[in-house]
Amino acid sequence: MSINRRQFLKRAGVVTALGLGSSFATIGIGDRLASAASEYEEAPNADKIKHWAMVVDMSKFKTEEDINRVIQSCDKIHNIPQMDSSKDEIKWIWYDDYEHTFADSENEYLDETMKKMPFIVMCNHCENPACVRACPTGATFKREDGIVTMDFHRCIGCRFCMGACPFGARSFNFRDPRPFIKDFNPNFPTRTQGVVEKCLGCYERLEKGEQPACAEASNGGLIFGDLSDQNSEVYKIVSTKFTIRRKTQFGTQPNVYYLVGGGDHA
């Protein structure tokens, strides 16, 4: 996706009409928004990868440490703050129980063990992302390879994307997050107060031909690859194994699949 200056100003007019113009001054990025509305450069391998997707193999997550290792790998490289208050928590990848992860799935015969399992959850990088449609400035957009990403400089903090996302995959910086970063990574941008953030699919690693940090740390629990490639592991799993996705009734077509019947895919 790209956005030129004329398109940006048109969208900015919509923001003003909605009474959100004051947010520009609040977070101090008004002058930078126009300059940030330049052509977006796709990753060098975008012409090769058509459809990034992830499979979560729940059989690989047997302990709390298995899950925390994955979460911490993401937190560390993306400068995710460790807030001292739960209401200010910033989450890119986390875990939740079955009831909240698959709120629409009612199966009275479901194994009790499954109901008690913690499920890793994150942005689903949907095929039809509601957050993209809701964003008035183009701060949230979908890349050609399917990754739903953000330009933090375009975000005006309206939080429309948060209301549109059915997965709760976005966090808002009510406070300046920078003082709460434990292990600062100078190679990844920090965010500011008044900005929404989310998992960006490790675009910075994909551009170097690397796996997302969470997948790399998961010991085979998170399988990431090109769903349009019939030789890829994710395609073979999704096409031959029983997998489920979250909240499919909303029509967003999530690109994160849960393999709940056991792996044997290696």
C-alpha positions in Angstrom: 0.0 0.0 0.0 1.2 3.5 -0.6 -0.3 6.9 0.2 0.6 10.2 -1.5 0.3 13.7 0.0 -3.1 14.4 -1.7 -4.5 11.2 -0.3 -3.2 11.9 3.1 -4.6 15.4 3.2 -8.0 14.0 2.2 -7.9 11.6 5.1 -6.7 14.3 7.4 -9.8 16.2 6.5 -11.9 13.3 7.6 -10.1 13.2 10.9 -10.8 16.9 11.4 -14.5 16.5 10.6 -14.6 13.7 13.2 -13.3 16.1 15.8 -9.9 14.4 16.2 -7.7 17.1 14.9 -6.6 18.2 18.4 -4.9 14.8 18.8 -2.2 16.0 16.4 -1.1 18.6 18.8 -1.5 16.3 21.8 1.1 13.9 20.7 3.3 16.4 18.9 3.4 14.9 15.5 1.3 17.2 13.4 4.1 18.5 11.3 5.6 15.1 10.8 2.5 13.4 9.6 2.6 14.9 6.1 6.3 14.1 5.6 5.6 10.5 6.9 3.0 10.1 4.2 5.6 9.0 1.6 5.7 5.9 -0.6 6.0 2.8 1.5 8.8 0.5 0.3 8.0 -3.2 0.2 10.5 -5.7 1.6 13.0 -7.1 -1.0 11.3 -10.5 -0.9 7.8 -9.2 -1.3 7.6 -10.4 -4.9 8.4 -14.0 -3.7 6.3 -14.3 -0.6 2.6 -14.1 -1.4 0.8 -15.0 1.8 2.6 -15.1 5.2 0.7 -17.2 7.8 1.5 -18.9 11.1 0.5 -22.2 12.7 0.4 -22.5 16.5 1.1 -26.1 17.5 -0.3 -26.2 21.0 1.3 -29.6 21.7 4.7 -27.8 21.9 3.7 -25.6 24.8 3.7 -27.8 27.8 5.0 -25.5 30.5 4.6 -21.8 31.4 8.3 -21.4 30.5 7.6 -22.5 27.0 5.1 -19.7 26.6 7.1 -17.0 28.5 10.2 -17.7 26.4 8.3 -16.8 23.2 6.7 -13.7 24.7 10.0 -12.4 26.1 11.8 -12.9 22.7 9.3 -10.5 21.2 9.3 -8.0 24.1 13.1 -7.7 24.1 13.8 -6.9 20.5 10.7 -4.6 20.0 11.2 -2.4 23.0 7.9 -3.4 24.6 7.6 -1.7 28.0 6.9 -3.6 31.2 4.3 -1.4 32.8 3.7 -1.3 36.5 -0.1 -1.2 36.0 -2.2 -3.8 34.2 -4.4 -1.1 32.7 -1.4 0.4 30.9 -0.1 -3.0 29.7 1.3 -3.2 26.2 0.9 -6.6 24.5 2.2 -7.8 21.2 2.0 -11.5 22.0 0.5 -12.9 25.2 -1.6 -15.9 26.4 -5.2 -16.4 27.4 -7.5 -19.2 28.3 -9.6 -21.2 25.9 -12.9 -19.5 26.8 -11.5 -16.0 25.8 -9.4 -17.2 22.9 -12.2 -19.1 21.2 -15.2 -17.3 22.7 -17.4 -18.4 19.8 -16.6 -22.1 20.0 -19.1 -24.1 22.0 -18.3 -27.8 22.3 -19.7 -29.6 25.3 -17.6 -32.7 24.5 -14.3 -30.8 24.3 -11.5 -32.4 26.3 -11.2 -30.8 29.7 -7.5 -30.6 29.3 -8.0 -28.4 26.3 -10.3 -26.1 28.2 -7.6 -25.5 30.8 -4.7 -24.8 28.4 -3.2 -21.3 28.0 -3.3 -20.3 24.3 -0.7 -18.0 22.8 -2.5 -15.1 21.0 -1.3 -12.2 18.9 -2.3 -10.1 15.9 -3.9 -12.4 13.3 -2.7 -10.4 10.3 -6.1 -10.9 8.8 -6.8 -11.3 5.1 -9.6 -8.7 5.5 -8.3 -6.6 8.4 -11.0 -4.5 10.1 -8.3 -2.3 11.7 -7.1 -1.1 8.3 -10.6 0.0 7.2 -11.1 1.8 10.5 -7.8 3.8 10.4 -8.5 7.4 9.1 -4.8 8.3 8.4 -3.4 5.1 6.9 -1.2 4.5 10.0 -2.4 0.9 9.8 -2.0 -0.9 6.4 -1.7 -4.3 4.9 1.4 -5.2 2.9 1.4 -7.1 -0.3 2.7 -10.2 1.6 -0.2 -10.1 4.0 1.5 -8.6 7.0 -0.7 -5.9 8.7 1.7 -3.3 10.0 1.8 0.3 11.2 3.5 3.6 10.7 3.7 5.0 14.3 4.3 8.5 13.0 0.9 8.5 11.2 -1.0 7.3 14.3 -3.1 10.1 15.9 -4.3 8.0 18.8 -8.0 7.9 17.8 -8.2 4.2 18.7 -10.7 3.4 16.0 -8.5 0.4 15.1 -8.8 -0.9 18.7 -12.5 -0.8 18.5 -12.5 -2.5 15.1 -10.2 -5.4 16.0 -12.2 -8.3 17.3 -9.1 -10.0 18.8 -7.9 -7.3 21.3 -4.5 -7.3 19.5 -3.8 -3.6 20.0 -2.5 -1.6 22.9 -2.7 2.1 23.6 0.1 4.1 25.2 -1.7 6.0 27.9 1.7 6.8 29.4 5.2 7.4 27.9 6.4 3.8 27.4 10.1 4.6 27.2 11.0 4.7 30.9 9.5 1.2 31.2 11.7 -0.5 28.6 14.0 -2.9 30.5 16.4 -4.0 27.7 16.5 -1.2 25.1 17.2 -2.3 21.5 18.6 0.7 19.6 17.8 -1.0 16.3 14.0 -0.8 16.7 11.9 2.4 17.1 10.3 3.2 20.4 6.8 4.6 20.6 5.4 7.6 22.3 2.4 8.4 24.6 -0.9 8.6 22.7 0.1 6.0 20.1 -1.4 2.6 19.4 0.9 -0.3 18.8 0.7 -4.0 17.9 2.6 -7.0 16.5 4.2 -6.0 13.2 5.0 -9.5 12.0 8.7 -8.9 12.6 8.9 -7.2 9.2 12.5 -6.1 10.0 13.6 -9.7 10.3 11.6 -10.9 7.3 13.5 -8.4 5.2 16.7 -10.2 6.2 15.3 -13.6 5.4 14.9 -14.5 9.1 11.9 -16.0 11.0 9.9 -13.9 13.4 11.5 -13.8 16.8 8.6 -15.6 18.4 8.8 -18.5 15.9 12.6 -18.7 16.3 12.2 -19.0 20.1 9.3 -21.4 20.1 11.2 -24.7 19.5 8.8 -25.6 16.7 5.7 -24.4 18.4 5.1 -21.5 16.0 5.4 -22.4 12.3 5.7 -19.4 10.0 5.7 -19.5 6.2 4.1 -18.8 2.9 0.6 -20.2 2.8 0.5 -19.8 -1.0 3.5 -22.2 -1.4 2.3 -25.8 -1.5 5.8 -27.0 -0.5 5.8 -24.8 2.7 5.3 -26.4 6.1 2.4 -24.1 7.0 0.6 -25.1 3.8 1.1 -28.8 4.5 -0.2 -28.5 8.0 -3.2 -26.3 7.2 -4.2 -28.5 4.2 -3.8 -31.9 6.0 -4.3 -31.3 9.7 -7.3 -30.1 11.7 -6.7 -26.5 12.6 -9.0 -23.8 14.1 -8.9 -20.0 13.8 -10.3 -17.4 16.2 -13.6 -15.6 15.7 -14.1 -16.5 12.0 -17.7 -15.3 12.2 -16.4 -11.7 11.8 -15.1 -12.4 8.3 -11.6 -11.0 8.8 -10.0 -14.3 7.7 -7.3 -14.6 10.4 -3.9 -15.9 9.2 -3.0 -17.6 12.5 -4.1 -21.2 12.7 -4.2 -23.3 15.8 -3.2 -27.0 15.6 -4.9 -28.5 18.6 -4.8 -32.2 17.8 -1.0 -32.8 18.1 1.9 -32.0 15.8 3.9 -34.7 14.0 4.7 -32.2 11.4 8.4 -32.0 11.7 
